[in-house]
Amino acid sequence: MADGTHALPDGHLPAEAKTMSGAEYIAGVLKEEGVKQIIGFPASELFDASAALDIPPLIARTQRVAVNIAEGYARATAGRELAVVTVQYGPGAESAFAGIAQAFNDRVPMLFLPTGYPRGSEAIAPNFESRRNFRHITKWCEAAMQVNDLPKLMHAAISRVRNGPPAPVLLELPVDLLAERLDALPADHRRPRRSVPQAGDREVVDLAESLLAAKNPVILAGQGVLSASATPELIELAELLNIPVMTTPNGKSAFPEDHPLALGTAGRARPATVDHFLAKADVVFALGSSLTRSYYILPVPEDKTILHVTLDDADLGKDYAIAQGVVADAASVLKQMIALIRRDHLPLGERQQPAAEIAAVRAAFMEKWMPLLTSDSTPISPYRVVWEIMQAIDPKTSIVTHDAGNPRDQFCPFYVASTPGGYIGWGKTTQLGSGLGFAMGARLARPDATVVNLMGESAFGMVGIDFETAVRCNLPVLTIVLRNNVLGGYAKSMPIATTKYGANRVTGSYAPIAEALGGYAECVADPEMLRPALLRALDKVKAGQAALVEVVTHEEPRLAGLW
């Protein structure tokens, strides 16, 4: 035959020609699922098998950042596109552990396909077996042990990524199994569809009646609103019932923060509007939130009546006593409530119009903070950096994120996120350095968006070499690094070590590193030069080059809501 395959005497092709390897089958399924790239770090047999089907690899410099990129991609697409990560067995899977833990706590759906040790040697110490060690940071964690099980296992894994509470899903793939051949066609793979659970009629009536009867209700919108693309319905309900809306850190941008009913984000640091209206609230409607208690999330006071809508029944009553819990999709519940209220003309009780009060509280808050936001001090105030970012970018065409610690606490209360998905916030487990990968993943998902990441030098120190990934993989993001030569905020946790040994001190210059890695870079020490530097860097990003602006700042302990 022309391709070199020899037919048998009966004219049929040999069995070998009708089969494919396990790696080829999995790549074929990913192709059927519309996967646009496979993210990770070698070695993994899935890279070549996918490349053969025109699914390009995205190779990060570290496994943890590879997972962070997948998280940014999944969140920027609201989970509508399948984010896939693969790494090598043993040290590769071990190094990816932190990223998967971050994604699990952020409630991010992704498919994690680590390779595994050859079958029979996987449990021999010190071999690291993913299916055992990742069990508590994934919602489904299995290993393929027979090649003929791959069709049902891939279908099961992808079904779990698409449905139920969002979280990473793991399928471990022994390397010898990936080389085995099976008689199956990826074209026979049935793409799992997403199920959208709805609330029962009585549940909807109870939710609506509780909100209608409340004197001062507030809505706490979580990431589930973003995952359900439910912002239009949330706006409609808030306007229909005149209810102020605040968001969780992960849910920031689920409600436009330039809306008259927007309170901002209820994080550790937060605008005064959040404190003011949460204190006077009688009912808190937590929508699309896990209602998890965290050091980085403002707690709901115990005297509030809580209505809770979540996709995960394990969230109900987990950290708070709730008056009503509903397991349902946020968009479905909102549509059901709006239809009920409009259809039955349910009356709204006596309630003040909150918009003017929100505006007054916000104005007083901004007046208090404007001296820091517009400070001419040198070294530069980190709040001046926040202000200049807000002036330099268009929030309607941008995606911004931050890193853990002071960059998050200084940025989140002031940045006005006006477009769903225009802000990637995080506030449960907060691993330094995650923001860089999130930014690259967001740029991968949204090549039309201007993507900006704000981080401190400690965070850059952990993942900075992956700036080269942004350069090499054509992911032009703008990274802004705050340099004050200290581990910001850590001196209070080790005062003796700091005083005697300078344990909170770090040194370095970061713009030269970014330039050496192929990006555009500047270092700014004069506050008047900051905005021009940001605009130059944004021009480079628009032209397709990753950029970094290093800003020499002073340590700033004052945080909104805590000062």
N, C-alpha and C positions, 0 to 999 in steps of 0.2 A: 504494500500500500504506500501511497505517496508520503505519508508521515512516518513511515518506518515501522508501523504496527502490522504484524503478520496475522492474517486471519487463520482460524482453524480449518481443517478439511471441510467441515460442514458450513463454512462461510461465516460463522459467528466469531466475534472478537474474544480474545482470552479474558478470563475473569478479571485479571489485573487491570485491564483497560476499562472495565466498567465500575471500578471502585476508586475510592480516593482516601487519602490519609485523614486521620482525625483532625490534624491542623487544617487541611484543605476544606474539610466539611464545616468546621467552625467558621472559617473565613467566609465560606459561601453563605452561611446563615447570617453573618454580619452584613454581607452584601445585600441579602434579601431584606434585611431590616433597615436598609438605607444609611448604615453607618458611614460617616464621611472621613473618619480618620481613626487610627488606633494609637492610643497614647501609652507611653511607658518607657522602659529601659531594657536593653538586651541583657541576657539572651532570652528570646522567646521565639519558638517556632511559628508563632502566629504572625510575626512581622512579615516574613517572606510569603507566607500563604496569603496574607491579606494584600500585600503589594502586587502579587500576581493577578489579583482581581481589581487592581487600580484603587485600592484603599491605602492611602499613603500613611507611613508611620510618622508620629511626632515623638521624637526622642528627647526627653529632658536630660538634665545633667544629674539629677537625683531622683530616686523612686518616689520620695515623699512629694516633691514638687510635681511630678507627673500626675499623682493623684489629686493634688491641689488644682492642676489645670483641668482635669476632668470635672472636678467640683464646680469650678467657675463656668465651664461649658454647660453643665447640666442646669445650673441656676440661671444662666443667661438665656437658656431656651425653655425655662420653666418646666424642665423635665420632659419636654416633648420630643427631644432627640436623644438617642441612646448614646451615653458616654461610656466608653470602653477603655479599660486599662489592663495592660499585661506586663508582668515582670518575671524575672528568673526565680526559680525555686531557691530555697535557702536564704542567702543574704539579700536577694532582691525582695522577697516577700517580707523579710524582717524589716528592711528599710522602708517599706511601704506602710508599715503598721500605723505609724503616727498619722499619715494622711487619711487612711481609712477611718481611724478613730475620730478625726476631725469631721469627716463627712457624715459619720454615723450620728454624732452629736448635733450637727447642722441639719440633719434630716434631708440628706441629698441622695436621690436615686442614681446609682451607677452600677455597671457590670464590671466586676473585678475578676480577671482570668489569670491568676498566677499559675505558672507551670509548677509541677511537683516532682519530687524525687522519683526515680523508677519504682514501680510497684514492687513491694517486698522489702525495700530499703527505707521507705519513708518514715517509719517509726523507730529507726535505729538512732540512738543518741549519738551526736547532738543534732541530727537532722531536724530541721524546722518544718513541721507539718501544718500547712495553712488551715486545713479544715478543723483542726483542733484549737489552734491559737487565735483565730479570728472569730470564733463563735460568738463572743459577747459584744462584738462591734460590727456585726452584720445581721441582717434579719433572716438570711438564709445562707447556709455555709455547708457546701457538700463537695465531694471529690468524685470524679469519674473513675470508675475502676474497670469498666468494660467498654471497649470502643463502640459496641453496638448500642450502648445506652446514651450516646451523645445526642441523638435527636430529641429524646424525651427530656434529657437534662437541660439542653439549651432552651427548649420551649418552656420548661418550668422556671428556669432562671430569669428569662426575659419577662415572663408573666409576672414574676414577683417584683422586678424592677418597675414595671408599668402600673401595678395595682397595689392597693393597700397603703399603709404608712410608708412614706418615702424613706429609703435607706440603701446603703450599699448591699449588693448581692454577690456572693463569692462562689465560683466554681473552680476548684483546683484541678489541674490537668497534668497528670504524670507525663513526663517527656517520652517515655516508651509508648504510651497510649497514643500520643499525638503522631507517632510514626506509623502506628498500625493502620491497616486499611479496613474500611467498612463499605458495605453496599447500601448506600443511602444517597439521596439527592437533596442538596439544599433547596432546590425549587419546590420540594414537597413540604418544606417548613411552613407552618401556619403562623403568621404574625399575630401574637397576642394583642388584643385590643384593651384599651383602658376602660375599666368599669368606674362609673361615677355614682357612688352610693348617695341615696337621698334620705331625708328624715321622714318619719311617719307623720301623718296628718295631725295627730294629736300633739306631737312634739312641736310642730310648726306653730300650732295655735298657742301652746303654752309659751313659747319663746316670744311670739308677737305680743301676747297679752302682758307679759312681764315687762317688756320694753315700753309698751304704751302706758302702763300704769306707773312707771318709774318717774320720780321727780327730777333726778339729775343723773341719767344714765350716761355711760361712756362706752365706746367700743374699743377693745384692744385687738388690733388686727395683727395676725402672725404671718409667717411665711406661707401657710396654707392658702392664703388669699392670692399670693403671687403664683403658687403652683397651680391653682385653679383658674388663673387669669380672670379673677373675680373683681378687679378694681371697678369696672363700670357699675356692677350691681351693688358694691359697697357704697359707692358715691350716691347711688339712687336711694338706698335705704337710709343713709345718714341724712340726706336732704329731706326725705319724706318725713322722718321723725325728728329732725333737728337734733341730732346726737353728735357730740364731739367725738373725734376719732384719734386715738394714738396708736402707735405700732410697737411691736417688739423690735429689738435690734435686727434680728433676721428678717423681720417683715417690713423694715423701712423701705419706702417707695410703694408699698401696697395701697396707700392712700396718698393722693398728691398733697405735699406739704405746703403748697401755695393756695390750698383751698381754705375758705373762711372757717370751716369746721375742723381743720387739722390742728392737732396739739403737738405733734412731733413724736420723737422716739423715747420710749420709757426704758432707757438704759441706765447704767450706773451713773453716768453723767447725762443730764437731760435738760431741756428747756423748762422754764418756770411754768409754762402752760400745762405741762404734764402733772406736776405736783399740785397745782392749784385745782385742776378739775378732778383729779383722782381723789383728792382729799374730800371734796364736797359730793362725790358720786355716791349714790345709793345702790346702783346696779352696774356691774361690769360685765359686758358681753364679750367674752374671749372667743374670737373667731379665727379658726385656722391656726391656733397656737397650741403648743404642748403644755403651756402653763407650768413650765419648769422653773423651780427656784434656782437662782444662780447669783453669784457675787456681782455679775455684770448686768443683771436685769433688775429693774426696780420691782420690789415685791408688791403684790396687791394687799392692802390692809385687811385685817381679819374681819372688820365690821361691814364689809361689802357683800352684797348678794351677787354670786357669780353664776352666769350662764355660760356654758362651755360647749363649743362645737369643734370637734377634731376628727381626723381620720383614724386615730388610734385609740381603741377602747382602753388601752393601758394608761392613757393620759388622765382619764376621768378619776378625780379624787386622789390623784397621785401625790400632789404637793399641796393642794388646797381643798377645803370642803366646799363643794359646789351645790347650788340649788337645783340645777338641771344640767344634765350632760347628754349630748347628742353626738352619735358617731355618723358623720356624713361629710360630703364634699362641701367646701365653703360656698362655691358658686351655686350649687343646687339649693342649699338652705336659703341663701339670699333671694334667689328667684322665687322659691316657695313662699317666703315671708312677704315679699313685695306683692306677689299675686294675691295672697290672702288679704292683705290690708287694703289693697285697691278694690278687689272684688266685693268685699263685705263692708267697705267704707267704715272700717274700724276707727273709732274716735280717738284722737290724741288728747290725753289729759292736760291739765294745766301745767305748762312748762315755759320757762323763759326762753327767749331767743338767745342762744349763746354766742353768736358770731361777734357781736360788739365787745363782749367781755373777753373773748379769746384775743381779739386784736389789741385790747388795752393791756392785757397781761403780757402779751408778746412784745409790745412796744416798750414797756418798762424793762423787760428782760434784756432786750437788745440795747437799750440806752445804758444799762449797767455794764454791758460787756463791750460796747464799741471802743472804749479807750484801749482795751487789749487787742481787739480785732484790727484796729488801725494804728497800733503803736509804732513809733519810729525808733524804738530802742535798738541798740546793738550790744551784744548779739541779738538777732532778730527774735521777736516773740513768735512762738509756734502758732499763736492765734492770728498773727498777721499772715502767716503762711496759709492758714485756713481761709481767711478773708480774700486773699489774692487768688487762690484757686477758684473761689466762688465767682470772682469777677472775670476770670480768664476763660472759663468754659461755659458752654450752653448745656444746662442740665437736661434739656429735652432731647439732645443728641449724644449724650455722654453716659458712660457707666463708670461710676467711681467706687473704689473700695479703700480699705484702710488696713493697717496692721493692728495687732493687739497692743494693749497698754495705752500710753498717753496719746498716740496718734488717733486711736479710736475715740477716746474720751474727749479729746479736744475738737475733733472733726464732727462727730455725729450730732451733737446738739444744735449745730449752726448750719450745716449744709442742708439746703432745701431740695429734697428729692421730689421732683414733680412728675416723673414718668415711671410707670411700673417697670421694675427691673433695672432702673437707672442707678441703683445703689445696691451693692452686695455687702450686707452687714452680717456680722457674726458675733455671738455673745454668750456662748456656753463654755465649751473648751476653747481656749484661745492660744494656739501655738504660734509663737513668734515666727514670722516669715511667710505665713500662709497667703497673705495678700498678694504677693507677686505672682504666684501660680493662679490665684483666682482671676487676676487681671488678664493674664495670658489666655486663660480659658474663655473669659468673656469676649476677648478680641477675636478668638477663634470662632466663636459662635456668632458674633455680631461684627463683621468686618467693616460695616458702615459706621460704627460708633467710635467716638473718642473715649479711650479707656485710660483712667488715671488711678494710680495707686499711691497712697501716702503711707510711709513707713519710717520707723526709727532706725538708727544705725545698728542696734542690737539685732533687729530683725534682718537687716541687710546682711549682717555678718553671718547669719545662718544659711541664707539662700542666695546671696548676691551673685554667685557664679552662674546661677540660672538666668541672669540677665542675658547671658550669651544665647540661651534658648530662644528668647524673644527676638534676638537679632537673626539667628540662623534660621529660625522657622517662620520668618516674615510675620511676626506678631508685634507690630509697632505700638507699644504702650508707653505711657509717660509714668515714670517712677520718680517720686519726690522723696528724698531722704532727709530727715531732720537730724542734724549732727550737733550734739552738745557735749560730746566726750564723756557722757556718763550713762549708766544704766538707769534711765528715767524712772524715778519713784521707788527704786529698790533700796536706797540708803536707809529708809525708815524700817526696813525689815532686818537690816544688819548694821545698826549704828556703830557698834564697837569695831567691827571689821572695817567699816568705812572710815571711821576716824583714825584708827591705828595703821591701816594698811592700804587705804584707798581702794577698797574692794569693789566699789561701784564705778571705777574709772575705766574707760576704754579710749583707744586712740585710733586714728586713721583718717585717710582722705578717700572719698568714694567715687567722685567724678572721674579721676584718672583710671580707676578700675573699669568703669562702664565704657570709657573711651577705648581702653585697651581691648575690650571684648567686642568692639565694633559698633558701639552705639554713639549717639550724640550726647555730650555731657557738658554741664556747666556747674560751677560752684559759686554761690551767692552769699555775700556777707553784709551787703548794704540793703536795707529794706526798700529803698527807692529803685533798686535794680531788680527786685524780685519779679514784679509783673512782666517787665520786658523779657526777662530770662524765661519765664513760663511761656510767654507767647512765642518766643523763638523755638522753644522745645516743642510746642504744639504744632508749629509749622513743619518741623522735622517729622513728627509723628504722622501728620497728614500726607507728607511726601513719602511715607513708607519706612521710616527709620525709627527704631526704638530709641527713646531718649531718657536721660536721667538728670534731674536738677538736685544738687546737694545744697542744702541751706544751713548755714551756721546759725544755730539758735541757742537760747539759754533754756535751762531747765525751768519748767513752769508747773508748780504744784496746784494751782487754782483750777478747779473743775466746776462746770456748771451743775447746779443742784447740790454741790458739796461745799460751796463757798458763798 
